[in-house]
Amino acid sequence: MYPLLAGIAVILAMVFFAAVVAVTPEQPPAYAECIFDEDWPDKPCLDTPPYSEEYLRQVWQQYYEYKGKEWMESKKAEMDMAIQNGTLREWVEETQSSPNNFANYNVWYYYHLNGEAPHAYGTQVMPARIEECRELGIDLTDCNDATILAKKRARGDLPLSDEEMRRMEDQRNAINNSMYMIGIGAAIAEAVAFFSLRRLKSK
C-alpha cells in the first residue's frame, strides 16, 4: 500500500514540477564553463538557470550602461532591419571579429527582455505581424495571433460572438481547474511523503 502511495506522490510531484518549468522565461543556455565574451568582458556567468525575468533585466541593464546609449541605438537599428527582412536569427547568431564576440546576441537579448524584440528562435514572426503588434502596443516578446486577437477584442474592434465567448470561458475554466488540480496534487504528494517517512522512522 505504502509503496503505491509513494509512487503516486512521485508522479504528482513530477507533474507539479513540469507545470512550473513550463512558464519559465526564455533564457540563454547554461554552460558547464562560461565562454569569455569579447564584447562584454565582465559579463556575469549565468550557468545555473532558471533566473527571473526581473533579475535578467538587471543584468542586461549593466550591458546597456557599459556599451552606452548611442552604440546600443545604432545596433538596434541593425537589429530592426534584420527583423524587417525576416533574418533576425541569422543576425543574432552572427559573430563579429572573432567567434567569441557576441555583440549581436547581447543587443538582441537586452531588447528582447524589455519587450522590444521578438523571439529569435523557434517560429519566426513575420515583419507585417511585428508591425501590427507595435501598432497595438503589444510587447514583441508576446507577438502572436492569440495576443493580437485578444487585444482587438479588448479594444472593441472585433466583438465576440456567443460561441467565442463560451469557448473563452471554457478555456479559462480549464486553466483554473488545471491549476487547482496541480495544487491539490502537490498537497497530496507532500502529505503522502510525510506519512511514509514517519512510518519508515517508526520501524
C-alpha positions in Angstrom: 0.0 0.0 0.0 2.7 2.5 1.0 5.0 1.8 -2.0 1.9 2.5 -4.2 1.2 5.8 -2.4 4.9 6.8 -2.6 4.8 6.1 -6.4 1.7 8.3 -6.7 3.5 11.0 -4.7 6.4 11.0 -7.1 4.2 11.2 -10.2 2.3 14.1 -8.8 5.5 15.9 -7.8 6.8 15.5 -11.4 3.5 17.0 -12.8 3.8 19.9 -10.5 7.5 20.5 -11.4 6.7 20.3 -15.2 3.9 23.0 -14.7 6.4 25.3 -13.0 9.1 24.8 -15.7 6.6 25.5 -18.5 6.2 29.1 -17.5 10.0 29.9 -17.2 11.0 32.8 -19.5 13.3 32.2 -22.4 16.9 32.3 -21.2 20.4 31.8 -22.5 21.6 28.2 -22.4 23.7 27.0 -19.5 27.3 26.1 -19.9 29.4 24.0 -17.6 32.1 26.6 -18.0 31.1 30.1 -19.2 32.6 31.2 -22.5 34.6 34.5 -22.5 32.7 37.2 -24.3 35.0 39.8 -26.0 32.0 42.1 -26.5 31.3 42.1 -22.7 34.4 41.0 -20.7 32.7 41.4 -17.3 29.6 39.5 -18.4 28.2 37.6 -15.4 28.4 33.8 -15.7 24.7 32.7 -15.9 25.4 29.0 -15.6 22.7 27.9 -13.1 19.3 28.8 -14.6 16.5 29.4 -14.2 16.6 33.1 -13.4 13.7 35.5 -13.0 13.0 38.0 -15.8 13.5 40.8 -13.4 16.9 39.6 -12.5 17.9 39.1 -16.1 16.8 42.7 -17.0 19.0 44.0 -14.2 22.0 42.0 -15.5 21.5 43.2 -19.1 21.0 46.8 -17.9 24.6 46.6 -16.9 25.4 45.8 -20.5 23.4 48.8 -21.8 25.3 51.1 -19.4 28.6 49.5 -20.4 28.1 50.0 -24.2 26.3 53.3 -24.0 23.1 54.7 -25.4 24.5 55.8 -28.8 26.1 52.4 -29.5 23.0 50.5 -28.4 20.7 52.5 -30.6 23.0 52.0 -33.5 22.9 48.3 -33.1 19.2 48.3 -32.5 18.8 49.9 -35.9 20.7 47.0 -37.4 18.5 44.6 -35.5 15.3 46.3 -36.6 16.5 45.9 -40.2 17.1 42.2 -39.7 13.6 41.9 -38.2 12.0 43.6 -41.2 14.0 41.3 -43.5 13.0 38.2 -41.6 16.7 37.4 -40.8 16.7 38.1 -37.1 18.1 34.7 -36.0 20.9 34.9 -38.6 21.8 38.4 -37.3 21.7 37.3 -33.7 24.0 34.3 -34.3 26.4 36.3 -36.4 29.7 36.9 -34.6 31.9 39.9 -35.3 35.8 39.9 -35.5 36.0 36.5 -33.7 33.9 33.5 -32.6 33.9 34.9 -29.0 32.3 38.2 -29.9 28.6 38.0 -29.1 27.6 41.7 -29.6 24.5 40.9 -31.7 23.3 38.4 -29.3 23.8 40.7 -26.3 22.0 43.5 -28.0 19.1 41.3 -29.1 18.7 39.8 -25.6 18.7 43.2 -23.9 15.8 44.5 -26.2 14.1 41.1 -26.0 14.0 41.3 -22.2 12.5 44.8 -22.5 9.7 43.8 -24.9 11.3 45.5 -27.9 12.5 42.4 -29.9 10.6 39.2 -30.7 11.9 35.7 -30.1 14.9 34.9 -32.3 14.5 31.1 -32.0 11.6 28.8 -33.0 8.9 30.1 -35.3 9.9 33.4 -36.8 7.3 36.2 -36.6 6.6 37.8 -39.9 7.6 41.5 -40.3 4.0 42.6 -41.0 2.8 40.9 -37.8 5.5 42.6 -35.8 4.4 46.0 -37.2 0.8 45.2 -36.2 1.9 44.3 -32.7 3.8 47.6 -32.4 0.7 49.5 -33.5 -1.4 47.7 -31.0 1.1 48.3 -28.2 1.9 44.6 -27.7 5.3 43.6 -26.4 7.2 41.9 -29.2 8.0 39.0 -26.8 4.3 38.3 -26.8 3.6 38.9 -30.5 1.4 36.2 -31.8 -2.1 35.6 -33.3 -3.8 34.9 -30.0 -2.5 38.1 -28.3 -3.4 40.3 -31.3 -6.9 38.9 -31.4 -7.3 39.4 -27.6 -6.1 43.0 -27.9 -8.5 43.7 -30.7 -11.4 42.2 -28.8 -10.5 44.3 -25.7 -10.5 47.5 -27.8 -13.9 46.6 -29.2 -12.6 46.3 -32.8 -13.8 42.7 -33.1 -16.9 41.9 -31.0 -17.1 38.4 -29.6 -19.8 36.0 -30.9 -21.7 33.9 -28.3 -19.8 30.8 -29.4 -16.4 32.6 -29.0 -17.4 33.8 -25.5 -18.4 30.3 -24.5 -15.1 28.9 -25.9 -13.1 31.6 -24.0 -15.0 30.9 -20.8 -14.3 27.1 -21.2 -10.6 27.8 -21.7 -10.4 30.0 -18.6 -12.3 27.3 -16.6 -9.9 24.6 -17.9 -6.9 26.6 -16.9 -8.3 27.3 -13.4 -9.2 23.7 -13.0 -5.7 22.5 -14.1 -4.0 24.9 -11.6 -6.4 23.7 -8.9 -5.6 20.0 -9.6 -1.9 20.8 -9.6 -2.2 22.4 -6.2 -4.2 19.5 -4.8 -1.7 17.0 -6.3 1.2 18.8 -4.7 -0.5 18.8 -1.3 -1.3 15.1 -1.6 2.2 14.3 -2.6 3.6 16.2 0.3 1.2 14.5 2.8 1.9 11.0 1.4 5.7 11.6 1.6 5.4 12.9 5.2 3.4 9.9 6.4 5.6 7.4 4.5 8.6 8.9 6.2 7.1 8.7 9.6 6.2 5.1 9.1 9.7 4.3 8.0 11.2 6.0 11.0 8.8 4.1 13.4 10.1 0.7 12.1 
